[in-house]
Amino acid sequence: MPRHALATVCLSGLLEDKLAAAAAAGFDGVEIFEPDMLASPERPAEIAARCADLGLAIELFQPVRDLEALPPDDFADALRRLDRKFAVMEQLGVTTALVCSSVHPHAVDDDDLAAEQLHVAASRAADRGLRLAYEALAWGRHVDTWDRSWRIVEAADHPALGVCLDSFHILSRGSDPAPIRDVPGEKIFFVQLADAPELAMDVLPWSRHHRLFPGQGAFDLAGFTGAVAAAGYAGPWSLEVFNDVVRQADPWRAARDARRSLLALEETVGVAGTLPPRPPVHGPAFVELAVDPDTADEIGTVLHALGLDATGRHRTKPVTLWEAGEARVVVSEEPVPTTSIAGLAVRTDDPEALARRAEALLAPRRDLPHAADEADLRAVGAPDGSLLLCCPQRPEPGRADFWPGDFVPTGVPRRPGHVAGIDHVALTPPWDDVGETSLFHRACLGLEPVGEWEVAAPFGLVRSRLLAAGTGADALRIVLSSSVVRRGGWAPGVPAPQSLALAVDDVLAVARAATAAGVRLVDVGPNHYDDLVARGWVDEETAAELRAHRVLVDRDEHGEYRHVVTEVLGGRVFVEAVQRVGGYAGHGAADAPARMAAHRRARVAGPAA
Amino acid sequence: MPRHALATVCLSGLLEDKLAAAAAAGFDGVEIFEPDMLASPERPAEIAARCADLGLAIELFQPVRDLEALPPDDFADALRRLDRKFAVMEQLGVTTALVCSSVHPHAVDDDDLAAEQLHVAASRAADRGLRLAYEALAWGRHVDTWDRSWRIVEAADHPALGVCLDSFHILSRGSDPAPIRDVPGEKIFFVQLADAPELAMDVLPWSRHHRLFPGQGAFDLAGFTGAVAAAGYAGPWSLEVFNDVVRQADPWRAARDARRSLLALEETVGVAGTLPPRPPVHGPAFVELAVDPDTADEIGTVLHALGLDATGRHRTKPVTLWEAGEARVVVSEEPVPTTSIAGLAVRTDDPEALARRAEALLAPRRDLPHAADEADLRAVGAPDGSLLLCCPQRPEPGRADFWPGDFVPTGVPRRPGHVAGIDHVALTPPWDDVGETSLFHRACLGLEPVGEWEVAAPFGLVRSRLLAAGTGADALRIVLSSSVVRRGGWAPGVPAPQSLALAVDDVLAVARAATAAGVRLVDVGPNHYDDLVARGWVDEETAAELRAHRVLVDRDEHGEYRHVVTEVLGGRVFVEAVQRVGGYAGHGAADAPARMAAHRRARVAGPAA
């Protein structure tokens, strides 16, 4: 099992905050980023003692810059500075220093000189029992690829000199990590892991602002880490993530997010780790809405009009079970500031095993209060604050987790209708938390990313991603959707509305019934439908029918998505009825701007001056 | 005087919000961005009526995409879509449509075909009294430079076809705008203006997310606009700025910011505009602190310890004048949540003219309450919420704005000392507002940008910029400093502390006196000073002396910046004593992380878990 380390530069806070947060998240060690130490009033030896108290090894001191391939005077200066750093390292009790490939304006393009000077520096390190890990920065003045850094280390041929391999520097340049497996493992002194989104920008700002924890970006971290493991590397897996958002986030939370990414990566790579295996997960069991008692009637009216029936009442609590097809919605009345999607219950072959896995992924176990004769469901808190409930695939009377047994049948007959099940839930955590929430749901439930969308909505850009697994009644889809920038007091809808989307087989019929029952569906106005005709998607007559029923239409290359949307209920949730035609894979993101504008208009009379 | 227009896509809100905001800021017209119309429930004719009511001309309908250089079938489709847009334009009452150069996958690299098809499209437009403005997108599939779009328009040779010139598309590619002056003015159908920061990224995301209003970025908008004016272009100057932050900001405020940028640009280009000329502005007259009565004693102790004397008390209000050298600080006691820099008073040859200019730059005039026999100072509200006071260069008894007359001399003698004047004030508006605040101060006061810094501070990245004018006692410096991302509840210091920096000629002497007087100066700890030695900036002995006096040191290629910093007083302001050595031009940004960490430690005991 590899040791897990975290660079202090990743986190927000004072050095003591960062160290405490890393320890609390279960890291075995840290990289000390020198500026964090410089801003600390504690002497290096005191910092070392603090780490020891927290059970953290100091795995690396970083960075040493502009050391090699220098003219004699500059090299002499560099060695003088290096000696000072060695003294600090001794006080810290750390043996390995990271040496970044030179960006010095006087650095020359001469690998022999680089090797010779690194040999000299490594000899001085060895004299003090220290060692140097040489890393090719992707923007190094001359040395900017890992294989060149390795050739120089080979040529320098000193036991106190090895390479540091950083996944960002290697993968951002499109270098092939596979040949790393041929490097002798003991010459890989250190491995730093960072993922990143594909961004069309220079590698330096990309690296300094946009790195992500493994599994949250587009890089093949598994391929990289697999190659490193195959080389026989036995040192720590260490995260070095420069990210503007993480840098200002709660460090305790960010450290958990970081460590979760390593746990998931170990599993992907097939390295022995601590994560219990995932039991088979099927579709949703039910969605739980937390609804203020004042709003419960309105929610009930809407659910009924869309085709669901109130089939059960909880034996002891003001909780109602609504059902239609395979769709189950549990409406829990409690005094809450706004209605919200409080929980997602999934069906699994082994609820306890799934809950244990979630816990190992650093989600807190939640004990749900229940009477002795009520169902005892396994539950954890997801990073976005919602509850993830682990339900049996087939609830059986007599089992402790037989949750339907908590409901007394109302005797209301289930109407035949058009609702097949739950299409998806759309959650709206702050954008800062989407990467973490997404990684948790992927790692825990086995969801895969289907796509990511960015739309120019009336109050700023909105980005969304769809995670999904399974098909048909087993389809489990979670949308995470958030404003990219939302800081001002002007923009409405904080927190942004969530959506409960029902899968239906005839959206026109559902819309007709809902309207007949007096439910107001969102009307985005005539221009939207004129545009459908202008695009050539539908003819005038169909457009008129769609508009009459307030059906919104999106398309992709596989098919069509037709949906109707209710007003926002109880301040934060709307319900959709969704008909997928063909292999449409998205979640109607293109319709979000018109829908948001209509929701806004429903709330205000005239411009919100 | 050119007409001022704004594209609706710039602003946040529903279409009706955007239009109202544009009108309120004094724009003459708008570009209607089609998706804004599609999300509106109003028919195009109703939108036209709304614009007319607001006094806004609809100058452009946009965008038409993928029209030219297409195979016959695709072109037929494009013409069919175009006819639909023409119908919408007729209802809107707009005559010009923006045609973006094709990004269609079937578009061919054939300028003759492009010209031929644009001729056909222009003929159809002309039949309906409409016209087409062809624009080269910087990422057009084949046509991606303005000169190529102009050659195609020339070849197409149709009176209803001209070019649209967008400064972003032209300047982002490094194209020379000078030859634009040779294009016949009447063939330039439209001009769109946008600035942008220099960013090392692909032009498409750069354009879609990071455009800025003129004067807020790095592009030579004056050169571009001058060339357009020289060509004889007589249409509107229209802003088309895609910016993630502006897109979610209060549209009324953003529209003012937008229009201010055009007013300033007109003056720079030398085009007749509405801005009254700037009277000579000299250094600061005084800085006003708003201080809670509970904190007034502490502030007074600190100012006195740093060398200022309480020379005057206001005749009627709890306001004290502190002085040393040319530094004047007015401490106004009032019940406020935190102490803050409430106002900056500048000396000018013509206070009323400066105030009129500020008003023309859309800063609200502020009437300061005063008794009949008290000074009547001209004042406006700056965009960051602080007050800008316009004081006479030499206050003379008898003048209505003789502000020193409001203070009764205390008789306290002024001590000889080391304070020369005000070095700078550092304001900390939210980062979203820095561009606007900066443009206002530059345009109003004639400040120039000296530099911009980004530092990795303990609670996230902090970016700062220094604006300055004048030298010696006439030096006027404003620092705007903010967290780039600060959304979470974890990060402290919202609002971030402001700084009042006094210029001194011997920081060690000032530090010694302050410490002797019992004022706690910030101590960043020993590691910072070890590093100064490691860098070779100072020897061990000097480092020890600096540390003993808690002097922080920064350097640039011109000189050195030595400063001491007090604790944060009254929750939001700290005072610095600053000694500039040589031609150091910055504001000590590099020391900010250590200073912020020390400030944080002074507030909390141990880690903030």
Interface residues (C-beta under 8 A of the other chain):
Chain A: V9 S12 G13 L14 E16 D17 A20 P35 M37 L38 A39 S40 P41 E42 R43 P44 D77 R80 R81 R84 K85 V88 L199 A200 M201 D202 L204 P205 H209 D244 V245 R247 Q248 A249 D250 P251 W252 P430 D432 A456 P458 F459 G460 L461 S483 V484 V485 R486 R487 G488 G489 W490 A491 D523 V524 G525 P526 N527 H528 D530 D531 V533 A534 R535 G536 P593 A594 A597 A598 R600 R601 G606 P607 A608 A609
Chain B: V9 S12 G13 L14 E16 D17 A20 P35 M37 L38 A39 S40 P41 E42 R43 P44 D77 R80 R81 R84 K85 V88 L199 A200 M201 D202 L204 P205 H209 D244 V245 R247 Q248 A249 D250 P251 W252 P430 D432 A456 P458 F459 G460 L461 S483 V484 V485 R486 R487 G488 G489 W490 A491 D523 V524 G525 P526 N527 H528 D530 D531 V533 A534 R535 G536 P593 A594 A597 A598 R600 R601 G606 P607 A608 A609
